[in-house]
Amino acid sequence: MSTAPPSRKLGNIALVVIALGAVAAAAVVSRRFLAARPTAVQLSSGMALAPAPAVRAREREEATFQVASANGTVEVQRAGQWIAIKDGDTLTRNDVVRTAPGARAVLRLSAGTEIELRERVEIGLDRLASGATVDLRRGKVVAHVSGTEGLEITSRDTKTANEGPAHFVVLSDERGRVSVAALSGKAKFTAGGKALTVPEGTESSAEAGAAPRDPERIPEEVLLDVVWPAGEQRHAAETTEISGRAAPSSVVSINGTRTPVGADGHFTATVTLRTGKNPVAVEAEDLGGRTRQASGTVVRRPPPPALKPETTDLWKK
């Protein structure tokens, strides 16, 4: 039996090594190619492979709230543009949402967690491992948490979070004051380096940069006292002032225009008068959403009749 020369054996071994190397390189390239594709891979039969678990987890992390309802003009800011949103739309982290005057929206994080945005609200959204955080830039939000999920609302260097199931309200007003009320359950309110618990049926507030006040019971009635001007104004009076007092955490509107409320609860607004009767409607809404109205009428007198000179012949008198 003849044997192959040594040179031929070395050649065969080299071919085997080259073939094994090619197979290994192809496997590495294939693994890298598949790992770099986050979307589904189409099979020849038309079926698609499901996305990898990491992709599904990232998609869940990106999604935050769903728009449960949107009434009026409700918009989301994306890529520097404000876009109208509607019922059923999904919002992602880092979205900014705002409501126009007269508009409201309800955003749902899960079956047991949602927030209601009142009119003239602007918020930023984000997602935490244990729940969500909302950056309230202005306006009032009402939070409902029925489960164990965490919800934190930040506003002007303050933080408000539920302590278990809770129904609470956070208001950030024009003067930089943040007010919190716990309608049910408890909320933790942190401001000015101090944290306290706001029990059910109480409210607290913090001026800009200051610690929160000790919680007080929510009044049984909505406070609203109006000081009306004289019922009749001169024709030269083109405006008049409407003043009064409400709870510092109230939202006061006069003829539909928002009026700032001071730390002592006093408010003043200038109302334009036209000739004749001028109806004035004042409304105060407390933290819990209860309202109280007062109305009056201010009369601006008409101009005096024009005097007509009478021409007479003085020489005949």
C-alpha positions as CSV (number, residue, x, y, z in Angstrom):
1,M,0.0,0.0,0.0
2,S,1.5,3.3,-1.2
3,T,1.6,6.4,1.0
4,A,1.3,10.1,-0.1
5,P,4.3,12.2,-0.1
6,P,4.8,14.5,3.0
7,S,4.1,17.6,0.9
8,R,0.7,16.4,-0.1
9,K,-0.2,15.6,3.5
10,L,0.7,19.2,4.6
11,G,-1.4,20.5,1.8
12,N,-4.4,18.6,2.9
13,I,-4.0,19.8,6.5
14,A,-3.7,23.4,5.3
15,L,-7.0,23.0,3.4
16,V,-8.8,21.6,6.4
17,V,-7.5,24.5,8.6
18,I,-8.6,27.1,6.1
19,A,-12.0,25.5,5.8
20,L,-12.5,25.4,9.6
21,G,-11.4,29.1,9.8
22,A,-13.9,30.1,7.1
23,V,-16.7,28.3,9.0
24,A,-15.8,30.0,12.3
25,A,-15.6,33.5,10.6
26,A,-19.0,33.0,9.1
27,A,-20.5,32.1,12.4
28,V,-19.0,35.2,14.1
29,V,-20.3,37.5,11.3
30,S,-23.8,35.8,11.5
31,R,-24.0,36.3,15.3
32,R,-23.0,40.0,15.0
33,F,-25.5,40.6,12.2
34,L,-28.3,39.0,14.1
35,A,-27.5,40.9,17.3
36,A,-27.4,44.2,15.5
37,R,-31.0,43.8,14.3
38,P,-33.5,44.9,16.9
39,T,-36.5,44.3,14.7
40,A,-38.2,41.1,13.7
41,V,-36.4,38.9,11.2
42,Q,-38.4,37.6,8.2
43,L,-38.3,33.9,7.5
44,S,-38.6,32.4,4.1
45,S,-42.0,31.0,5.1
46,G,-43.3,34.5,5.8
47,M,-43.3,34.1,9.6
48,A,-41.5,36.7,11.8
49,L,-39.3,36.1,14.8
50,A,-40.5,38.1,17.9
51,P,-38.3,41.0,19.0
52,A,-35.7,40.1,21.6
53,P,-36.6,40.5,25.3
54,A,-34.3,43.5,25.6
55,V,-36.1,45.3,22.8
56,R,-39.5,44.6,24.4
57,A,-38.2,45.9,27.7
58,R,-36.9,49.1,26.1
59,E,-40.2,49.7,24.4
60,R,-42.1,49.3,27.7
61,E,-39.6,51.7,29.3
62,E,-40.1,54.4,26.6
63,A,-43.9,54.3,26.9
64,T,-45.3,56.3,29.9
65,F,-48.9,57.6,29.9
66,Q,-51.7,56.9,27.6
67,V,-54.3,59.7,26.8
68,A,-57.5,58.4,28.4
69,S,-59.4,61.5,27.5
70,A,-58.6,64.9,26.0
71,N,-61.2,67.7,25.9
72,G,-60.4,71.0,24.2
73,T,-57.0,71.9,22.9
74,V,-54.4,69.4,24.4
75,E,-51.0,69.3,22.8
76,V,-47.6,67.5,23.1
77,Q,-44.3,69.0,22.2
78,R,-42.0,66.9,20.0
79,A,-39.0,68.1,17.9
80,G,-39.7,71.7,18.9
81,Q,-43.3,71.6,17.6
82,W,-46.7,71.4,19.4
83,I,-48.9,68.7,18.1
84,A,-52.5,68.1,19.0
85,I,-53.2,64.8,20.8
86,K,-56.4,62.8,21.2
87,D,-58.0,59.9,23.1
88,G,-55.9,56.8,22.9
89,D,-52.6,58.4,22.0
90,T,-49.5,57.1,23.7
91,L,-47.0,59.5,25.3
92,T,-43.3,58.7,25.9
93,R,-40.7,59.8,28.4
94,N,-39.5,63.4,27.9
95,D,-42.7,64.5,26.2
96,V,-44.1,67.8,27.3
97,V,-47.9,68.2,27.4
98,R,-50.0,71.3,27.8
99,T,-53.7,72.2,28.0
100,A,-55.2,75.4,26.6
101,P,-57.8,77.6,28.5
102,G,-60.9,75.6,29.0
103,A,-59.2,72.3,28.1
104,R,-58.7,69.2,30.3
105,A,-57.0,65.8,29.9
106,V,-56.7,62.5,31.8
107,L,-53.4,60.6,31.3
108,R,-53.2,57.0,32.5
109,L,-50.0,55.2,33.5
110,S,-51.7,51.9,34.5
111,A,-55.1,50.6,35.5
112,G,-54.5,52.1,39.0
113,T,-52.6,55.3,38.3
114,E,-53.7,58.4,36.4
115,I,-53.5,62.1,36.5
116,E,-56.0,64.8,35.5
117,L,-54.7,67.9,33.9
118,R,-56.8,71.0,34.4
119,E,-56.8,74.0,32.1
120,R,-53.6,76.0,31.5
121,V,-51.3,73.2,32.6
122,E,-47.9,72.4,31.3
123,I,-46.1,69.2,32.4
124,G,-43.1,67.1,31.4
125,L,-43.2,63.3,31.7
126,D,-40.7,60.6,32.7
127,R,-40.7,57.0,33.8
128,L,-39.1,55.5,36.9
129,A,-38.5,51.9,37.7
130,S,-41.2,52.1,40.5
131,G,-43.6,54.3,38.7
132,A,-43.5,57.7,37.0
133,T,-42.5,61.3,37.7
134,V,-44.2,64.4,36.4
135,D,-42.6,67.8,36.2
136,L,-45.4,70.3,36.8
137,R,-44.3,73.6,35.3
138,R,-47.6,75.5,35.8
139,G,-51.2,74.8,36.7
140,K,-53.1,72.1,38.6
141,V,-53.0,68.3,38.4
142,V,-55.1,65.8,40.2
143,A,-53.4,62.4,40.9
144,H,-55.2,59.1,41.5
145,V,-53.2,56.1,42.7
146,S,-55.2,53.1,43.7
147,G,-52.4,50.5,43.8
148,T,-48.9,50.3,45.1
149,E,-47.3,52.1,42.1
150,G,-45.3,55.2,42.9
151,L,-46.2,58.6,41.4
152,E,-44.0,61.7,42.0
153,I,-44.9,65.2,41.0
154,T,-42.0,67.7,41.0
155,S,-42.6,71.5,40.7
156,R,-40.3,74.5,41.4
157,D,-37.8,72.5,43.5
158,T,-40.6,70.7,45.4
159,K,-41.6,67.0,45.4
160,T,-45.0,65.4,46.1
161,A,-45.4,61.7,46.1
162,N,-48.2,59.3,47.2
163,E,-47.7,57.1,50.3
164,G,-49.7,54.1,49.2
165,P,-53.1,54.5,47.6
166,A,-53.9,58.2,47.4
167,H,-55.9,60.9,45.7
168,F,-54.0,64.2,45.9
169,V,-53.7,67.6,44.2
170,V,-50.7,69.7,43.3
171,L,-51.0,73.4,42.2
172,S,-48.2,75.5,40.9
173,D,-49.4,79.1,40.7
174,E,-48.2,82.3,38.9
175,R,-46.3,83.5,42.0
176,G,-44.1,80.5,42.5
177,R,-46.1,79.0,45.3
178,V,-46.8,75.2,45.3
179,S,-49.9,73.9,47.2
180,V,-50.8,70.3,48.0
181,A,-54.0,68.7,49.2
182,A,-54.7,65.1,50.1
183,L,-58.3,64.3,49.3
184,S,-57.8,60.6,50.3
185,G,-54.8,58.7,51.6
186,K,-51.5,60.5,52.3
187,A,-49.0,62.5,50.3
188,K,-45.4,63.3,51.1
189,F,-44.6,67.0,50.4
190,T,-40.9,68.1,50.3
191,A,-39.8,71.7,49.9
192,G,-37.1,74.0,51.1
193,G,-35.1,71.0,52.6
194,K,-38.1,69.9,54.7
195,A,-40.4,66.9,54.2
196,L,-43.8,66.3,55.8
197,T,-46.8,64.1,55.4
198,V,-50.1,65.7,54.2
199,P,-52.8,63.5,55.8
200,E,-56.2,62.9,54.2
201,G,-58.4,65.9,54.3
202,T,-55.6,68.4,54.8
203,E,-53.6,70.8,52.6
204,S,-50.2,72.5,52.8
205,S,-48.3,75.1,50.7
206,A,-44.8,76.4,50.2
207,E,-43.7,79.8,48.9
208,A,-40.8,79.8,46.4
209,G,-37.7,78.3,48.1
210,A,-39.4,78.0,51.5
211,A,-40.3,75.0,53.6
212,P,-43.9,73.8,53.5
213,R,-46.4,75.0,56.1
214,D,-47.9,72.6,58.6
215,P,-50.9,70.9,57.1
216,E,-54.3,72.4,57.9
217,R,-57.8,71.0,57.5
218,I,-59.4,71.7,54.1
219,P,-62.2,74.2,54.8
220,E,-65.8,72.9,54.6
221,E,-66.8,75.7,52.3
222,V,-65.1,77.5,49.5
223,L,-64.0,81.0,50.6
224,L,-64.9,83.9,48.4
225,D,-65.5,87.5,49.5
226,V,-65.8,90.2,46.8
227,V,-65.5,93.9,47.3
228,W,-67.6,95.5,44.7
229,P,-67.1,99.1,43.4
230,A,-69.9,101.6,43.4
231,G,-72.8,100.4,41.4
232,E,-72.6,103.4,39.1
233,Q,-69.4,104.9,37.6
234,R,-68.8,108.2,35.8
235,H,-68.7,108.0,32.0
236,A,-65.0,109.0,32.2
237,A,-64.3,105.8,34.1
238,E,-63.1,103.3,31.5
239,T,-62.1,100.7,34.0
240,T,-62.8,99.7,37.6
241,E,-61.2,97.4,40.1
242,I,-62.7,94.2,41.5
243,S,-61.0,93.0,44.7
244,G,-61.7,90.3,47.3
245,R,-60.3,87.5,49.3
246,A,-60.1,83.7,48.8
247,A,-58.0,80.8,50.1
248,P,-54.4,81.4,49.0
249,S,-54.4,78.0,47.2
250,S,-57.6,78.9,45.2
251,V,-57.7,79.7,41.5
252,V,-59.7,82.9,41.0
253,S,-61.2,84.0,37.6
254,I,-63.0,87.3,36.9
255,N,-65.1,87.2,33.7
256,G,-63.0,84.2,32.7
257,T,-59.6,85.8,33.2
258,R,-57.3,84.2,35.7
259,T,-56.4,86.6,38.6
260,P,-53.4,86.0,40.8
261,V,-54.1,85.3,44.5
262,G,-51.6,86.6,47.1
263,A,-50.1,84.7,50.0
264,D,-52.7,86.3,52.3
265,G,-55.6,85.3,49.9
266,H,-56.3,88.8,48.6
267,F,-56.8,89.5,44.9
268,T,-57.4,92.5,42.7
269,A,-58.2,92.8,39.0
270,T,-59.0,95.6,36.6
271,V,-62.2,95.3,34.5
272,T,-62.8,97.3,31.4
273,L,-66.2,99.1,31.3
274,R,-68.4,99.9,28.4
275,T,-71.2,102.4,28.5
276,G,-74.3,101.0,30.3
277,K,-74.5,97.8,32.3
278,N,-71.4,95.6,32.8
279,P,-72.0,92.2,34.4
280,V,-69.0,90.9,36.4
281,A,-68.7,87.2,37.4
282,V,-66.1,86.0,39.9
283,E,-65.3,82.4,40.5
284,A,-63.0,80.7,43.0
285,E,-61.9,77.1,42.7
286,D,-60.3,75.4,45.7
287,L,-57.6,72.7,45.6
288,G,-60.2,69.9,45.5
289,G,-62.0,71.4,42.5
290,R,-65.0,72.8,44.4
291,T,-66.2,76.2,43.1
292,R,-68.0,79.2,44.4
293,Q,-69.4,82.1,42.3
294,A,-70.3,85.7,42.9
295,S,-71.8,88.1,40.4
296,G,-72.6,91.8,40.2
297,T,-73.2,94.6,37.8
298,V,-71.3,97.9,37.4
299,V,-73.0,100.7,35.4
300,R,-71.0,103.2,33.4
301,R,-73.1,106.3,32.9
302,P,-73.6,107.5,29.3
303,P,-72.0,110.7,28.2
304,P,-73.8,114.0,29.0
305,P,-76.0,115.4,26.2
306,A,-74.1,117.7,23.9
307,L,-74.9,121.4,24.4
308,K,-76.1,123.1,21.3
309,P,-75.4,126.9,21.1
310,E,-78.4,129.0,20.5
311,T,-78.0,131.7,18.0
312,T,-79.7,135.0,18.8
313,D,-79.5,138.5,17.6
314,L,-78.2,140.4,20.6
315,W,-79.1,143.7,19.0
316,K,-82.8,142.8,19.1
317,K,-82.8,142.4,22.8
